[in-house]
Amino acid sequence: MNNTADAIIIGGGIIGCATGYYLTKKGLKVYLFEKDYLTAGSTGRCIGGIRQQFSTELSIRVAMESMKRFKELQAEQDIEFYQGGYLFLAHSKEKIETYKKLITLQRKLGLDVEFVDVKQITEIVPGINTEGLLGGAYCPSDGQANPFLVVDAYAREIKKHGAVFTQKEIIKLGIENGKVVSVKTDNNENFYAPVVVNTTGPFIKKFSLQFGIDIPIYPERHEALITEPIDRIFDPMIVDYRDDGCYFNQKFNNGSIIGCYTPKPNVPGLSLNSSFTFLKEMGRRMARILPKLRNIKIIRQWSGSYSMTPDGNPILDKTDIKGLFIIGGMCGHGFMLGPEIGRLSAELITGGPIPYDISSFSLKRDFAGHEVMR
Ligand SMILES: Cc1cc2nc3c(=O)[nH]c(=O)nc-3n(C[C@H](O)[C@H](O)[C@H](O)COP(=O)(O)OP(=O)(O)OC[C@H]3O[C@@H](n4cnc5c(N)ncnc54)[C@H](O)[C@@H]3O)c2cc1C
């Protein structure tokens, strides 16, 4: 093993690993550095939902392409990919309007999404509480995959030509004449490459500030829980966007229910504490939507970070330092978008063809927009 590669990636989450995978597929020797273990960041804390229902052309397109990439990966190695759908519930006329408008755009782009009435919803999720329910948006080709297996599949590919280093924190970049040339680890080793990719997730802002790049990404704490396994009772991720709503699905591999809600107000910062409020509230909210869940046991809770951008879209761009790239700000959908973001990043880094306009993901964009399905 020598200390020179074609590209160095900092961060062993879905974004770093997917980018490394696609760079490796293009014949590059990649070194990936993770300060802890692979999936130690947000990726190992996510609930594994993958959907294509978004509100802008670009996000819908990236998500649809990502779904294809998950399918391709499943053909290489089992990642527990399962298309059980996503069902967004509407309890107000405004939500119905929003979903119907988005469905028109999503269908125009080829997504198999439809508006479903209450009767159809009770067929998709038998036993769902219909009180106040007016309809929903349902896409059967959405689904789930196992984040640990996806990262493992990507890491295996990187190791074919390059290496994955864990327990090695990158503490410094070597920059000469406006170009990145190397990285330094916390035990003072230097590794060299003409390309360095910063995919440090919630740490991306802090890490980038040391070399004068300020990125508008802010970590937020989000909590999750999982229940004991039970017999299969429903297929889709159920999403209730009401202020006291939540989202959850049943894991394909073992029948556990896994879910989260977005706290109001948000909890900014890097804290990974778990709260009793969430434990109690989440159980109550899930059972309100699906009363059959009332007596099942919660076996674990945890928390992780969303890396938020002001408009809810990722950042995927080069920087003013030649050879240095930044990919992050994945908000609550980094796992589902990760495969296609990795593929696009590999094209951007190698100067390959980018199949569609990704300027809305640029670092210097106007962040005034707003992803509605976030
Ligand atoms: C509770 C919860 C549920 C979620 N559910 C979903 C979901 O269902 N679907 C979905 O698509 N998304 C979901 N997300 C969001 C998703 O997890 C993130 O968007 C995604 O994992 C971001 O991936 P990443 O690779 O950018 O960051 P991370 O996974 O955080 O990876 C960054 C890595 O960089 C490492 N690192 C940082 N600094 C350094 C350094 N200096 N040197 C070396 N390594 C370093 C970190 O240790 C970390 O492992 C959820 C998130 C949470 C918290």
The ligand as an ORCA input file, in Angstrom:
! r2SCAN-3c Opt
* xyz 0 1
  C     -33.282      9.662     12.307
  C     -32.943      9.829     10.841
  C     -33.737      9.204      9.872
  C     -33.426      9.373      8.511
  N     -34.166      8.687      7.585
  C     -33.847      8.776      6.269
  C     -34.539      8.008      5.300
  O     -35.436      7.247      5.604
  N     -34.173      8.155      3.995
  C     -33.171      8.988      3.608
  O     -32.907      9.113      2.401
  N     -32.475      9.717      4.518
  C     -32.795      9.618      5.824
  N     -32.076     10.346      6.764
  C     -31.050     11.278      6.297
  C     -29.785     10.529      5.933
  O     -29.391      9.720      7.002
  C     -28.662     11.536      5.601
  O     -29.109     12.501      4.683
  C     -27.463     10.806      4.986
  O     -27.112      9.686      5.755
  C     -26.284     11.767      4.848
  O     -25.170     11.005      4.424
  P     -23.716     11.628      4.405
  O     -22.831     10.607      3.793
  O     -23.781     13.002      3.811
  O     -23.352     11.888      5.937
  P     -22.898     10.865      7.092
  O     -23.593      9.560      6.983
  O     -23.048     11.608      8.379
  O     -21.376     10.598      6.772
  C     -20.363     11.533      7.064
  C     -19.213     10.773      7.678
  O     -18.072     11.602      7.740
  C     -17.318     11.233      8.872
  N     -16.397     12.334      9.142
  C     -16.700     13.591      9.551
  N     -15.592     14.342      9.658
  C     -14.545     13.546      9.294
  C     -13.134     13.747      9.177
  N     -12.589     14.947      9.460
  N     -12.346     12.715      8.797
  C     -12.899     11.498      8.483
  N     -14.239     11.259      8.569
  C     -15.037     12.260      8.969
  C     -18.391     11.000      9.929
  O     -17.920     10.223     10.994
  C     -19.484     10.330      9.110
  O     -19.423      8.916      9.187
  C     -32.334     10.184      8.116
  C     -31.537     10.800      9.104
  C     -31.834     10.610     10.450
  C     -30.956     11.255     11.473
*
